[in-house]
Amino acid sequence: MDVIYISNHGGRAIDHGRGTIQALPSIVEAVRGKAKVIIDGGFVRGTDVVKAIALGATAVGMGRMQSWALAAAGEAGLIRMLEIVEEEIIVTMGLLGVSRLEQLSPDYLVLTDPVVPAHPLSAFPVVMERLAN
């Protein structure tokens, strides 16, 4: 087997199901470097990508973000979304003091309690603020 693809196929079917990123470390451990590991499921920011790479993912799928970007502004929206994600990844890596994805490891992550309950739009605080009013 060359690749393991971890996916929730568009969303958790039950609210208490594990997220794909929660399953990632045990899958990476089981694979032991014998296959690439690709993950998707709720990744909407460059920081999300960095976390998944640090936990052992080879690549990260971001289908929802691509759909939103295309719906908002077509091809130009998709290109801008990719630019923003790339910039977030570069800035996050710089703040961590690494210059290559290969330098990332779980040592860069600390499990913390959420500041706010998870929501599909929680990466967008202005939208969440408007929804609350």
N, CA, C and O atoms as a GROMACS GRO file, in nm:
protein
  532
    1MET      N    1   0.084  -0.117   0.000
    1MET     CA    2   0.000   0.000   0.000
    1MET      C    3   0.089   0.124   0.000
    1MET      O    4   0.185   0.133   0.077
    2ASP      N    5   0.058   0.217  -0.086
    2ASP     CA    6   0.139   0.338  -0.099
    2ASP      C    7   0.085   0.455  -0.018
    2ASP      O    8   0.162   0.539   0.029
    3VAL      N    9  -0.049   0.462  -0.002
    3VAL     CA   10  -0.111   0.577   0.062
    3VAL      C   11  -0.226   0.533   0.151
    3VAL      O   12  -0.304   0.444   0.115
    4ILE      N   13  -0.237   0.596   0.267
    4ILE     CA   14  -0.353   0.582   0.354
    4ILE      C   15  -0.424   0.717   0.349
    4ILE      O   16  -0.362   0.821   0.372
    5TYR      N   17  -0.552   0.716   0.318
    5TYR     CA   18  -0.630   0.840   0.311
    5TYR      C   19  -0.728   0.842   0.427
    5TYR      O   20  -0.817   0.756   0.435
    6ILE      N   21  -0.713   0.940   0.516
    6ILE     CA   22  -0.801   0.953   0.632
    6ILE      C   23  -0.904   1.060   0.599
    6ILE      O   24  -0.869   1.174   0.569
    7SER      N   25  -1.033   1.023   0.603
    7SER     CA   26  -1.138   1.117   0.567
    7SER      C   27  -1.263   1.090   0.649
    7SER      O   28  -1.290   0.977   0.688
    8ASN      N   29  -1.338   1.196   0.674
    8ASN     CA   30  -1.469   1.180   0.735
    8ASN      C   31  -1.578   1.194   0.628
    8ASN      O   32  -1.696   1.204   0.661
    9HIS      N   33  -1.538   1.194   0.503
    9HIS     CA   34  -1.629   1.197   0.388
    9HIS      C   35  -1.727   1.312   0.392
    9HIS      O   36  -1.845   1.295   0.361
   10GLY      N   37  -1.680   1.429   0.431
   10GLY     CA   38  -1.762   1.548   0.426
   10GLY      C   39  -1.824   1.591   0.557
   10GLY      O   40  -1.896   1.691   0.560
   11GLY      N   41  -1.799   1.522   0.663
   11GLY     CA   42  -1.851   1.565   0.793
   11GLY      C   43  -1.874   1.447   0.885
   11GLY      O   44  -1.893   1.334   0.841
   12ARG      N   45  -1.870   1.477   1.013
   12ARG     CA   46  -1.894   1.372   1.111
   12ARG      C   47  -2.041   1.330   1.107
   12ARG      O   48  -2.130   1.415   1.106
   13ALA      N   49  -2.065   1.202   1.104
   13ALA     CA   50  -2.203   1.152   1.100
   13ALA      C   51  -2.269   1.160   1.238
   13ALA      O   52  -2.391   1.167   1.248
   14ILE      N   53  -2.189   1.158   1.341
   14ILE     CA   54  -2.241   1.169   1.477
   14ILE      C   55  -2.160   1.274   1.551
   14ILE      O   56  -2.039   1.285   1.530
   15ASP      N   57  -2.225   1.349   1.637
   15ASP     CA   58  -2.157   1.463   1.701
   15ASP      C   59  -2.047   1.423   1.798
   15ASP      O   60  -1.964   1.507   1.832
   16HIS      N   61  -2.044   1.300   1.842
   16HIS     CA   62  -1.940   1.258   1.936
   16HIS      C   63  -1.832   1.173   1.867
   16HIS      O   64  -1.748   1.114   1.934
   17GLY      N   65  -1.836   1.168   1.736
   17GLY     CA   66  -1.733   1.095   1.662
   17GLY      C   67  -1.600   1.167   1.666
   17GLY      O   68  -1.594   1.290   1.679
   18ARG      N   69  -1.494   1.091   1.655
   18ARG     CA   70  -1.360   1.152   1.654
   18ARG      C   71  -1.337   1.224   1.523
   18ARG      O   72  -1.379   1.179   1.417
   19GLY      N   73  -1.270   1.337   1.532
   19GLY     CA   74  -1.229   1.409   1.412
   19GLY      C   75  -1.112   1.336   1.348
   19GLY      O   76  -1.041   1.260   1.414
   20THR      N   77  -1.092   1.360   1.219
   20THR     CA   78  -0.982   1.291   1.150
   20THR      C   79  -0.847   1.325   1.212
   20THR      O   80  -0.759   1.239   1.220
   21ILE      N   81  -0.828   1.450   1.255
   21ILE     CA   82  -0.700   1.487   1.315
   21ILE      C   83  -0.677   1.414   1.447
   21ILE      O   84  -0.563   1.392   1.487
   22GLN      N   85  -0.786   1.378   1.516
   22GLN     CA   86  -0.772   1.301   1.640
   22GLN      C   87  -0.729   1.158   1.610
   22GLN      O   88  -0.660   1.096   1.692
   23ALA      N   89  -0.768   1.105   1.497
   23ALA     CA   90  -0.730   0.969   1.458
   23ALA      C   91  -0.590   0.964   1.395
   23ALA      O   92  -0.528   0.858   1.392
   24LEU      N   93  -0.542   1.077   1.346
   24LEU     CA   94  -0.416   1.083   1.272
   24LEU      C   95  -0.296   1.024   1.345
   24LEU      O   96  -0.227   0.941   1.287
   25PRO      N   97  -0.267   1.063   1.470
   25PRO     CA   98  -0.146   1.011   1.534
   25PRO      C   99  -0.140   0.858   1.544
   25PRO      O  100  -0.035   0.798   1.520
   26SER      N  101  -0.251   0.794   1.577
   26SER     CA  102  -0.248   0.647   1.589
   26SER      C  103  -0.233   0.581   1.452
   26SER      O  104  -0.172   0.475   1.442
   27ILE      N  105  -0.288   0.642   1.348
   27ILE     CA  106  -0.272   0.586   1.214
   27ILE      C  107  -0.129   0.602   1.166
   27ILE      O  108  -0.071   0.508   1.110
   28VAL      N  109  -0.070   0.719   1.189
   28VAL     CA  110   0.070   0.741   1.152
   28VAL      C  111   0.160   0.641   1.224
   28VAL      O  112   0.252   0.585   1.165
   29GLU      N  113   0.132   0.618   1.351
   29GLU     CA  114   0.210   0.521   1.429
   29GLU      C  115   0.196   0.380   1.372
   29GLU      O  116   0.294   0.307   1.362
   30ALA      N  117   0.075   0.343   1.334
   30ALA     CA  118   0.052   0.208   1.280
   30ALA      C  119   0.118   0.190   1.143
   30ALA      O  120   0.167   0.082   1.112
   31VAL      N  121   0.120   0.296   1.063
   31VAL     CA  122   0.178   0.290   0.929
   31VAL      C  123   0.331   0.280   0.936
   31VAL      O  124   0.394   0.218   0.850
   32ARG      N  125   0.390   0.342   1.038
   32ARG     CA  126   0.536   0.338   1.061
   32ARG      C  127   0.619   0.375   0.938
   32ARG      O  128   0.721   0.312   0.910
   33GLY      N  129   0.574   0.476   0.864
   33GLY     CA  130   0.652   0.525   0.751
   33GLY      C  131   0.645   0.439   0.626
   33GLY      O  132   0.715   0.467   0.529
   34LYS      N  133   0.564   0.335   0.626
   34LYS     CA  134   0.556   0.244   0.511
   34LYS      C  135   0.464   0.296   0.401
   34LYS      O  136   0.462   0.241   0.290
   35ALA      N  137   0.388   0.400   0.429
   35ALA     CA  138   0.298   0.460   0.330
   35ALA      C  139   0.281   0.608   0.362
   35ALA      O  140   0.300   0.651   0.476
   36LYS      N  141   0.246   0.684   0.261
   36LYS     CA  142   0.213   0.825   0.283
   36LYS      C  143   0.076   0.832   0.349
   36LYS      O  144  -0.008   0.744   0.328
   37VAL      N  145   0.053   0.936   0.427
   37VAL     CA  146  -0.075   0.955   0.495
   37VAL      C  147  -0.133   1.090   0.452
   37VAL      O  148  -0.073   1.195   0.474
   38ILE      N  149  -0.251   1.084   0.390
   38ILE     CA  150  -0.321   1.204   0.346
   38ILE      C  151  -0.447   1.215   0.431
   38ILE      O  152  -0.512   1.115   0.461
   39ILE      N  153  -0.481   1.336   0.470
   39ILE     CA  154  -0.594   1.358   0.559
   39ILE      C  155  -0.682   1.471   0.507
   39ILE      O  156  -0.633   1.564   0.443
   40ASP      N  157  -0.812   1.462   0.535
   40ASP     CA  158  -0.902   1.575   0.514
   40ASP      C  159  -1.002   1.575   0.628
   40ASP      O  160  -1.002   1.486   0.712
   41GLY      N  161  -1.087   1.675   0.629
   41GLY     CA  162  -1.191   1.679   0.731
   41GLY      C  163  -1.182   1.798   0.823
   41GLY      O  164  -1.125   1.788   0.932
   42GLY      N  165  -1.236   1.912   0.781
   42GLY     CA  166  -1.243   2.028   0.868
   42GLY      C  167  -1.122   2.120   0.865
   42GLY      O  168  -1.111   2.208   0.950
   43PHE      N  169  -1.033   2.102   0.773
   43PHE     CA  170  -0.914   2.186   0.765
   43PHE      C  171  -0.948   2.312   0.688
   43PHE      O  172  -0.981   2.306   0.569
   44VAL      N  173  -0.940   2.428   0.755
   44VAL     CA  174  -0.981   2.554   0.692
   44VAL      C  175  -0.876   2.664   0.703
   44VAL      O  176  -0.896   2.773   0.649
   45ARG      N  177  -0.766   2.640   0.770
   45ARG     CA  178  -0.663   2.743   0.788
   45ARG      C  179  -0.525   2.683   0.766
   45ARG      O  180  -0.506   2.562   0.775
   46GLY      N  181  -0.430   2.770   0.738
   46GLY     CA  182  -0.292   2.724   0.725
   46GLY      C  183  -0.241   2.662   0.854
   46GLY      O  184  -0.163   2.568   0.850
   47THR      N  185  -0.285   2.715   0.968
   47THR     CA  186  -0.244   2.658   1.096
   47THR      C  187  -0.295   2.514   1.111
   47THR      O  188  -0.229   2.431   1.172
   48ASP      N  189  -0.413   2.486   1.055
   48ASP     CA  190  -0.465   2.348   1.057
   48ASP      C  191  -0.374   2.256   0.978
   48ASP      O  192  -0.347   2.143   1.020
   49VAL      N  193  -0.327   2.303   0.864
   49VAL     CA  194  -0.238   2.224   0.780
   49VAL      C  195  -0.108   2.196   0.854
   49VAL      O  196  -0.059   2.083   0.854
   50VAL      N  197  -0.052   2.298   0.917
   50VAL     CA  198   0.073   2.282   0.992
   50VAL      C  199   0.055   2.178   1.103
   50VAL      O  200   0.144   2.095   1.125
   51LYS      N  201  -0.057   2.183   1.174
   51LYS     CA  202  -0.083   2.085   1.281
   51LYS      C  203  -0.086   1.943   1.225
   51LYS      O  204  -0.027   1.852   1.283
   52ALA      N  205  -0.156   1.924   1.113
   52ALA     CA  206  -0.165   1.790   1.054
   52ALA      C  207  -0.029   1.740   1.008
   52ALA      O  208   0.004   1.623   1.028
   53ILE      N  209   0.049   1.826   0.948
   53ILE     CA  210   0.184   1.787   0.904
   53ILE      C  211   0.270   1.753   1.025
   53ILE      O  212   0.346   1.655   1.023
   54ALA      N  213   0.259   1.833   1.131
   54ALA     CA  214   0.336   1.806   1.253
   54ALA      C  215   0.298   1.671   1.314
   54ALA      O  216   0.381   1.605   1.376
   55LEU      N  217   0.173   1.630   1.296
   55LEU     CA  218   0.127   1.501   1.350
   55LEU      C  219   0.156   1.384   1.256
   55LEU      O  220   0.123   1.270   1.288
   56GLY      N  221   0.218   1.412   1.140
   56GLY     CA  222   0.262   1.304   1.053
   56GLY      C  223   0.194   1.292   0.919
   56GLY      O  224   0.227   1.202   0.842
   57ALA      N  225   0.098   1.380   0.887
   57ALA     CA  226   0.033   1.374   0.756
   57ALA      C  227   0.132   1.415   0.647
   57ALA      O  228   0.216   1.503   0.668
   58THR      N  229   0.121   1.353   0.532
   58THR     CA  230   0.202   1.389   0.416
   58THR      C  231   0.138   1.502   0.339
   58THR      O  232   0.208   1.589   0.286
   59ALA      N  233   0.004   1.502   0.334
   59ALA     CA  234  -0.070   1.605   0.262
   59ALA      C  235  -0.205   1.625   0.331
   59ALA      O  236  -0.253   1.538   0.404
   60VAL      N  237  -0.266   1.742   0.307
   60VAL     CA  238  -0.392   1.779   0.371
   60VAL      C  239  -0.491   1.827   0.265
   60VAL      O  240  -0.459   1.915   0.185
   61GLY      N  241  -0.611   1.768   0.264
   61GLY     CA  242  -0.716   1.810   0.173
   61GLY      C  243  -0.803   1.918   0.236
   61GLY      O  244  -0.833   1.913   0.356
   62MET      N  245  -0.843   2.016   0.156
   62MET     CA  246  -0.924   2.127   0.205
   62MET      C  247  -1.041   2.153   0.110
   62MET      O  248  -1.052   2.263   0.056
   63GLY      N  249  -1.126   2.057   0.090
   63GLY     CA  250  -1.236   2.068  -0.006
   63GLY      C  251  -1.336   2.175   0.025
   63GLY      O  252  -1.380   2.246  -0.066
   64ARG      N  253  -1.374   2.190   0.150
   64ARG     CA  254  -1.474   2.290   0.187
   64ARG      C  255  -1.424   2.430   0.152
   64ARG      O  256  -1.499   2.512   0.098
   65MET      N  257  -1.298   2.458   0.184
   65MET     CA  258  -1.244   2.591   0.155
   65MET      C  259  -1.243   2.618   0.005
   65MET      O  260  -1.273   2.729  -0.038
   66GLN      N  261  -1.209   2.518  -0.074
   66GLN     CA  262  -1.208   2.536  -0.218
   66GLN      C  263  -1.349   2.566  -0.269
   66GLN      O  264  -1.368   2.651  -0.356
   67SER      N  265  -1.446   2.495  -0.216
   67SER     CA  266  -1.586   2.517  -0.257
   67SER      C  267  -1.632   2.658  -0.222
   67SER      O  268  -1.692   2.726  -0.305
   68TRP      N  269  -1.603   2.702  -0.101
   68TRP     CA  270  -1.642   2.836  -0.059
   68TRP      C  271  -1.573   2.942  -0.147
   68TRP      O  272  -1.637   3.038  -0.189
   69ALA      N  273  -1.446   2.923  -0.173
   69ALA     CA  274  -1.371   3.021  -0.252
   69ALA      C  275  -1.425   3.028  -0.394
   69ALA      O  276  -1.442   3.137  -0.450
   70LEU      N  277  -1.453   2.913  -0.453
   70LEU     CA  278  -1.509   2.911  -0.588
   70LEU      C  279  -1.646   2.976  -0.592
   70LEU      O  280  -1.678   3.050  -0.685
   71ALA      N  281  -1.729   2.946  -0.491
   71ALA     CA  282  -1.863   3.005  -0.486
   71ALA      C  283  -1.858   3.156  -0.469
   71ALA      O  284  -1.941   3.228  -0.523
   72ALA      N  285  -1.761   3.203  -0.392
   72ALA     CA  286  -1.751   3.347  -0.364
   72ALA      C  287  -1.698   3.426  -0.482
   72ALA      O  288  -1.747   3.536  -0.509
   73ALA      N  289  -1.598   3.373  -0.552
   73ALA     CA  290  -1.534   3.455  -0.656
   73ALA      C  291  -1.475   3.374  -0.771
   73ALA      O  292  -1.386   3.421  -0.840
   74GLY      N  293  -1.524   3.252  -0.792
   74GLY     CA  294  -1.476   3.173  -0.904
   74GLY      C  295  -1.327   3.142  -0.893
   74GLY      O  296  -1.274   3.125  -0.784
   75GLU      N  297  -1.262   3.134  -1.008
   75GLU     CA  298  -1.120   3.100  -1.013
   75GLU      C  299  -1.035   3.198  -0.932
   75GLU      O  300  -0.942   3.156  -0.862
   76ALA      N  301  -1.065   3.326  -0.940
   76ALA     CA  302  -0.988   3.426  -0.864
   76ALA      C  303  -1.002   3.402  -0.714
   76ALA      O  304  -0.907   3.419  -0.639
   77GLY      N  305  -1.121   3.362  -0.671
   77GLY     CA  306  -1.143   3.332  -0.530
   77GLY      C  307  -1.062   3.213  -0.485
   77GLY      O  308  -1.006   3.212  -0.376
   78LEU      N  309  -1.057   3.110  -0.570
   78LEU     CA  310  -0.979   2.991  -0.536
   78LEU      C  311  -0.830   3.024  -0.527
   78LEU      O  312  -0.762   2.981  -0.434
   79ILE      N  313  -0.782   3.100  -0.622
   79ILE     CA  314  -0.640   3.140  -0.619
   79ILE      C  315  -0.610   3.220  -0.493
   79ILE      O  316  -0.508   3.199  -0.428
   80ARG      N  317  -0.698   3.313  -0.458
   80ARG     CA  318  -0.676   3.395  -0.338
   80ARG      C  319  -0.679   3.309  -0.213
   80ARG      O  320  -0.599   3.330  -0.122
   81MET      N  321  -0.771   3.213  -0.206
   81MET     CA  322  -0.778   3.124  -0.091
   81MET      C  323  -0.647   3.047  -0.075
   81MET      O  324  -0.596   3.034   0.036
   82LEU      N  325  -0.594   2.996  -0.185
   82LEU     CA  326  -0.467   2.923  -0.179
   82LEU      C  327  -0.352   3.014  -0.136
   82LEU      O  328  -0.264   2.971  -0.061
   83GLU      N  329  -0.354   3.139  -0.182
   83GLU     CA  330  -0.251   3.235  -0.139
   83GLU      C  331  -0.259   3.261   0.011
   83GLU      O  332  -0.157   3.266   0.079
   84ILE      N  333  -0.380   3.276   0.062
   84ILE     CA  334  -0.399   3.302   0.206
   84ILE      C  335  -0.352   3.182   0.288
   84ILE      O  336  -0.282   3.199   0.388
   85VAL      N  337  -0.389   3.062   0.246
   85VAL     CA  338  -0.347   2.941   0.319
   85VAL      C  339  -0.196   2.929   0.316
   85VAL      O  340  -0.134   2.897   0.417
   86GLU      N  341  -0.135   2.955   0.199
   86GLU     CA  342   0.010   2.948   0.188
   86GLU      C  343   0.077   3.048   0.283
   86GLU      O  344   0.173   3.015   0.352
   87GLU      N  345   0.024   3.171   0.285
   87GLU     CA  346   0.081   3.273   0.373
   87GLU      C  347   0.068   3.232   0.520
   87GLU      O  348   0.162   3.250   0.597
   88GLU      N  349  -0.048   3.178   0.558
   88GLU     CA  350  -0.066   3.133   0.697
   88GLU      C  351   0.033   3.023   0.732
   88GLU      O  352   0.087   3.021   0.843
   89ILE      N  353   0.057   2.931   0.639
   89ILE     CA  354   0.154   2.823   0.664
   89ILE      C  355   0.293   2.881   0.683
   89ILE      O  356   0.364   2.844   0.777
   90ILE      N  357   0.334   2.971   0.595
   90ILE     CA  358   0.467   3.031   0.603
   90ILE      C  359   0.484   3.110   0.733
   90ILE      O  360   0.587   3.097   0.799
   91VAL      N  361   0.385   3.191   0.769
   91VAL     CA  362   0.394   3.270   0.892
   91VAL      C  363   0.399   3.177   1.014
   91VAL      O  364   0.480   3.198   1.104
   92THR      N  365   0.315   3.076   1.017
   92THR     CA  366   0.313   2.982   1.130
   92THR      C  367   0.447   2.911   1.143
   92THR      O  368   0.499   2.898   1.254
   93MET      N  369   0.502   2.865   1.032
   93MET     CA  370   0.632   2.798   1.037
   93MET      C  371   0.739   2.894   1.088
   93MET      O  372   0.825   2.855   1.167
   94GLY      N  373   0.734   3.019   1.043
   94GLY     CA  374   0.831   3.118   1.090
   94GLY      C  375   0.820   3.141   1.240
   94GLY      O  376   0.921   3.150   1.309
   95LEU      N  377   0.696   3.150   1.289
   95LEU     CA  378   0.676   3.168   1.433
   95LEU      C  379   0.724   3.048   1.513
   95LEU      O  380   0.764   3.062   1.629
   96LEU      N  381   0.720   2.930   1.452
   96LEU     CA  382   0.770   2.810   1.518
   96LEU      C  383   0.921   2.795   1.505
   96LEU      O  384   0.982   2.714   1.575
   97GLY      N  385   0.982   2.874   1.416
   97GLY     CA  386   1.127   2.867   1.397
   97GLY      C  387   1.171   2.756   1.304
   97GLY      O  388   1.284   2.709   1.313
   98VAL      N  389   1.081   2.712   1.214
   98VAL     CA  390   1.118   2.609   1.117
   98VAL      C  391   1.108   2.667   0.976
   98VAL      O  392   1.030   2.759   0.951
   99SER      N  393   1.187   2.612   0.886
   99SER     CA  394   1.185   2.661   0.749
   99SER      C  395   1.142   2.554   0.649
   99SER      O  396   1.126   2.583   0.530
  100ARG      N  397   1.123   2.430   0.696
  100ARG     CA  398   1.081   2.320   0.609
  100ARG      C  399   0.975   2.238   0.680
  100ARG      O  400   0.982   2.218   0.801
  101LEU      N  401   0.877   2.190   0.606
  101LEU     CA  402   0.771   2.108   0.666
  101LEU      C  403   0.828   1.984   0.735
  101LEU      O  404   0.775   1.940   0.837
  102GLU      N  405   0.935   1.930   0.682
  102GLU     CA  406   0.996   1.810   0.739
  102GLU      C  407   1.048   1.832   0.882
  102GLU      O  408   1.070   1.737   0.956
  103GLN      N  409   1.067   1.958   0.919
  103GLN     CA  410   1.116   1.989   1.053
  103GLN      C  411   1.005   1.984   1.158
  103GLN      O  412   1.033   1.981   1.278
  104LEU      N  413   0.880   1.982   1.114
  104LEU     CA  414   0.769   1.979   1.208
  104LEU      C  415   0.756   1.842   1.273
  104LEU      O  416   0.787   1.740   1.211
  105SER      N  417   0.710   1.840   1.397
  105SER     CA  418   0.687   1.716   1.470
  105SER      C  419   0.581   1.742   1.576
  105SER      O  420   0.547   1.857   1.602
  106PRO      N  421   0.528   1.637   1.636
  106PRO     CA  422   0.429   1.657   1.743
  106PRO      C  423   0.481   1.741   1.860
  106PRO      O  424   0.401   1.794   1.937
  107ASP      N  425   0.612   1.752   1.873
  107ASP     CA  426   0.669   1.833   1.981
  107ASP      C  427   0.627   1.980   1.972
  107ASP      O  428   0.635   2.053   2.071
  108TYR      N  429   0.584   2.025   1.855
  108TYR     CA  430   0.541   2.163   1.838
  108TYR      C  431   0.396   2.187   1.880
  108TYR      O  432   0.349   2.300   1.878
  109LEU      N  433   0.326   2.081   1.920
  109LEU     CA  434   0.184   2.092   1.953
  109LEU      C  435   0.159   2.064   2.100
  109LEU      O  436   0.225   1.980   2.161
  110VAL      N  437   0.062   2.135   2.155
  110VAL     CA  438   0.018   2.112   2.293
  110VAL      C  439  -0.134   2.107   2.290
  110VAL      O  440  -0.198   2.199   2.239
  111LEU      N  441  -0.192   2.001   2.343
  111LEU     CA  442  -0.336   1.988   2.348
  111LEU      C  443  -0.394   2.087   2.449
  111LEU      O  444  -0.350   2.091   2.564
  112THR      N  445  -0.490   2.166   2.405
  112THR     CA  446  -0.554   2.263   2.494
  112THR      C  447  -0.706   2.250   2.481
  112THR      O  448  -0.756   2.193   2.385
  113ASP      N  449  -0.776   2.304   2.577
  113ASP     CA  450  -0.921   2.308   2.570
  113ASP      C  451  -0.963   2.416   2.472
  113ASP      O  452  -0.897   2.520   2.463
  114PRO      N  453  -1.072   2.394   2.398
  114PRO     CA  454  -1.119   2.497   2.304
  114PRO      C  455  -1.158   2.625   2.377
  114PRO      O  456  -1.209   2.621   2.489
  115VAL      N  457  -1.134   2.738   2.312
  115VAL     CA  458  -1.173   2.867   2.366
  115VAL      C  459  -1.324   2.885   2.350
  115VAL      O  460  -1.391   2.938   2.438
  116VAL      N  461  -1.375   2.841   2.236
  116VAL     CA  462  -1.518   2.844   2.207
  116VAL      C  463  -1.559   2.707   2.154
  116VAL      O  464  -1.474   2.634   2.103
  117PRO      N  465  -1.686   2.673   2.164
  117PRO     CA  466  -1.729   2.545   2.107
  117PRO      C  467  -1.702   2.539   1.957
  117PRO      O  468  -1.711   2.641   1.888
  118ALA      N  469  -1.668   2.423   1.907
  118ALA     CA  470  -1.639   2.406   1.765
  118ALA      C  471  -1.763   2.436   1.681
  118ALA      O  472  -1.875   2.403   1.720
  119HIS      N  473  -1.741   2.497   1.566
  119HIS     CA  474  -1.848   2.530   1.473
  119HIS      C  475  -1.785   2.536   1.335
  119HIS      O  476  -1.669   2.574   1.323
  120PRO      N  477  -1.858   2.499   1.230
  120PRO     CA  478  -1.799   2.504   1.095
  120PRO      C  479  -1.742   2.641   1.057
  120PRO      O  480  -1.653   2.648   0.972
  121LEU      N  481  -1.790   2.748   1.119
  121LEU     CA  482  -1.742   2.882   1.086
  121LEU      C  483  -1.653   2.941   1.195
  121LEU      O  484  -1.626   3.061   1.192
  122SER      N  485  -1.608   2.861   1.291
  122SER     CA  486  -1.532   2.917   1.403
  122SER      C  487  -1.397   2.975   1.361
  122SER      O  488  -1.336   3.049   1.438
  123ALA      N  489  -1.349   2.942   1.242
  123ALA     CA  490  -1.226   3.004   1.193
  123ALA      C  491  -1.250   3.147   1.146
  123ALA      O  492  -1.157   3.219   1.111
  124PHE      N  493  -1.378   3.187   1.144
  124PHE     CA  494  -1.416   3.318   1.094
  124PHE      C  495  -1.490   3.393   1.204
  124PHE      O  496  -1.614   3.396   1.202
  125PRO      N  497  -1.419   3.454   1.299
  125PRO     CA  498  -1.483   3.515   1.416
  125PRO      C  499  -1.582   3.625   1.384
  125PRO      O  500  -1.680   3.642   1.457
  126VAL      N  501  -1.560   3.701   1.278
  126VAL     CA  502  -1.654   3.809   1.244
  126VAL      C  503  -1.789   3.749   1.205
  126VAL      O  504  -1.894   3.800   1.245
  127VAL      N  505  -1.787   3.642   1.128
  127VAL     CA  506  -1.911   3.575   1.090
  127VAL      C  507  -1.979   3.520   1.214
  127VAL      O  508  -2.100   3.535   1.230
  128MET      N  509  -1.903   3.456   1.302
  128MET     CA  510  -1.960   3.400   1.424
  128MET      C  511  -2.023   3.509   1.511
  128MET      O  512  -2.128   3.488   1.571
  129GLU      N  513  -1.959   3.626   1.518
  129GLU     CA  514  -2.011   3.738   1.595
  129GLU      C  515  -2.145   3.785   1.538
  129GLU      O  516  -2.238   3.815   1.612
  130ARG      N  517  -2.153   3.790   1.406
  130ARG     CA  518  -2.278   3.833   1.342
  130ARG      C  519  -2.388   3.731   1.365
  130ARG      O  520  -2.504   3.769   1.381
  131LEU      N  521  -2.354   3.603   1.366
  131LEU     CA  522  -2.454   3.498   1.390
  131LEU      C  523  -2.510   3.506   1.531
  131LEU      O  524  -2.626   3.472   1.555
  132ALA      N  525  -2.427   3.550   1.625
  132ALA     CA  526  -2.469   3.558   1.766
  132ALA      C  527  -2.568   3.672   1.788
  132ALA      O  528  -2.645   3.670   1.884
  133ASN      N  529  -2.566   3.770   1.702
  133ASN     CA  530  -2.656   3.888   1.718
  133ASN      C  531  -2.788   3.869   1.649
  133ASN      O  532  -2.873   3.958   1.653
   0.00000   0.00000   0.00000
